[in-house]
Amino acid sequence: MSKANLNKTNKSDDANPSEWVNKYGDYLYIYAYSRVQSKELSEDLVQETFLSALKGLSSFRGDSTVQTWLTSILRRKVIDHYRKMSTRKETVASKFASPFQNEDDNEGHWIMERVPKDWHSDSEDPLRQDEFQKILELCLSLLPDKWKSVFMLKVLEEMRSDEVCKEIGCTASNLWVIIHRAKLQLRECIEIKWVK
Amino acid sequence: MSNMNNIMMKGMNKIMLSCDKATYLITRNEYEKLNYTNRVQLSMHLVACKYCRRFAEQSEYITEQLNKLKDPKSQDFSICLTENQKNKLNTAIENQIDNR
């Protein structure tokens, strides 16, 4: 059998929707979870992905693998989720408590009680590294909605700044201020919860 | 003399970045190339400020771990669909096929 024929056969098997859940369900679920950190939401996103894929099945031409195709649909769902999240009114007014001083002479310098602590003994221990992933997920979920949306699209989805701003509705300089503050809060949250 | 020191300090503050600005540039530098002035300012600041050096190290570590987090292949499989969830998904797919 020629290679082209082989690919065709694979395509028809893999593209059979009754096989999708078994073949790609877990992969898509883990993909979604790694981006939204909620099992419930991940399940919803995976279901929406399968239903959108069914509607668009005739447009799937087999140029990519079924998994790649489904993942690209899911990725769009994740972006839509963060776009909606960024416009939601925050239930708790998020006030950024800057770790930097605001008095004249020392303006912009670390507040002594909040300087970064030494992480070395923690980050070198493999057991503590596993724990780090859990704390990282927790601290990501604690970011204010708008910051989280910007941070996830820029950092996790690696979108260009102008693409992120198009989705979220922010200016380029505003985007970096948000990412800066999100990183400061994330770092401090990790330090409080993880560093012994 | 102390007046002179004051003036020098004020001048230095203009050239030297604050830690706020330095950490901003450290984060931005992970995704974009900084301009020449910012690069020089940042490396001068990092020579002088041990806390921002720590921040830079930790920021890099966080980014490394975020990259692990987003790679589905590096995730452990403690997260996967339950049989119940799979059945629900299959039912949703079948319903939509029947409705076509």
Boltz contact constraints between the chains, C-beta under 6 A:
constraints:
  - contact:
      token1: [A, 17]
      token2: [B, 93]
      max_distance: 6.0
  - contact:
      token1: [A, 21]
      token2: [B, 86]
      max_distance: 6.0
  - contact:
      token1: [A, 21]
      token2: [B, 89]
      max_distance: 6.0
  - contact:
      token1: [A, 21]
      token2: [B, 90]
      max_distance: 6.0
  - contact:
      token1: [A, 25]
      token2: [B, 81]
      max_distance: 6.0
  - contact:
      token1: [A, 25]
      token2: [B, 86]
      max_distance: 6.0
  - contact:
      token1: [A, 26]
      token2: [B, 80]
      max_distance: 6.0
  - contact:
      token1: [A, 26]
      token2: [B, 81]
      max_distance: 6.0
  - contact:
      token1: [A, 29]
      token2: [B, 81]
      max_distance: 6.0
  - contact:
      token1: [A, 30]
      token2: [B, 72]
      max_distance: 6.0
  - contact:
      token1: [A, 30]
      token2: [B, 75]
      max_distance: 6.0
  - contact:
      token1: [A, 30]
      token2: [B, 79]
      max_distance: 6.0
  - contact:
      token1: [A, 31]
      token2: [B, 72]
      max_distance: 6.0
  - contact:
      token1: [A, 33]
      token2: [B, 79]
      max_distance: 6.0
  - contact:
      token1: [A, 34]
      token2: [B, 69]
      max_distance: 6.0
  - contact:
      token1: [A, 34]
      token2: [B, 70]
      max_distance: 6.0
  - contact:
      token1: [A, 43]
      token2: [B, 85]
      max_distance: 6.0
  - contact:
      token1: [A, 47]
      token2: [B, 89]
      max_distance: 6.0
  - contact:
      token1: [A, 47]
      token2: [B, 92]
      max_distance: 6.0
  - contact:
      token1: [A, 50]
      token2: [B, 93]
      max_distance: 6.0
  - contact:
      token1: [A, 51]
      token2: [B, 96]
      max_distance: 6.0
  - contact:
      token1: [A, 54]
      token2: [B, 96]
      max_distance: 6.0
  - contact:
      token1: [A, 100]
      token2: [B, 20]
      max_distance: 6.0
  - contact:
      token1: [A, 108]
      token2: [B, 18]
      max_distance: 6.0
  - contact:
      token1: [A, 108]
      token2: [B, 19]
      max_distance: 6.0
  - contact:
      token1: [A, 108]
      token2: [B, 20]
      max_distance: 6.0
  - contact:
      token1: [A, 109]
      token2: [B, 19]
      max_distance: 6.0
  - contact:
      token1: [A, 110]
      token2: [B, 19]
      max_distance: 6.0
  - contact:
      token1: [A, 110]
      token2: [B, 51]
      max_distance: 6.0
  - contact:
      token1: [A, 115]
      token2: [B, 51]
      max_distance: 6.0
  - contact:
      token1: [A, 116]
      token2: [B, 51]
      max_distance: 6.0
  - contact:
      token1: [A, 116]
      token2: [B, 54]
      max_distance: 6.0
  - contact:
      token1: [A, 116]
      token2: [B, 55]
      max_distance: 6.0
  - contact:
      token1: [A, 119]
      token2: [B, 58]
      max_distance: 6.0
  - contact:
      token1: [A, 123]
      token2: [B, 61]
      max_distance: 6.0
  - contact:
      token1: [A, 132]
      token2: [B, 65]
      max_distance: 6.0
  - contact:
      token1: [A, 136]
      token2: [B, 65]
      max_distance: 6.0
  - contact:
      token1: [A, 156]
      token2: [B, 70]
      max_distance: 6.0
  - contact:
      token1: [A, 176]
      token2: [B, 28]
      max_distance: 6.0
  - contact:
      token1: [A, 180]
      token2: [B, 24]
      max_distance: 6.0
  - contact:
      token1: [A, 180]
      token2: [B, 27]
      max_distance: 6.0
  - contact:
      token1: [A, 183]
      token2: [B, 27]
      max_distance: 6.0
  - contact:
      token1: [A, 187]
      token2: [B, 58]
      max_distance: 6.0
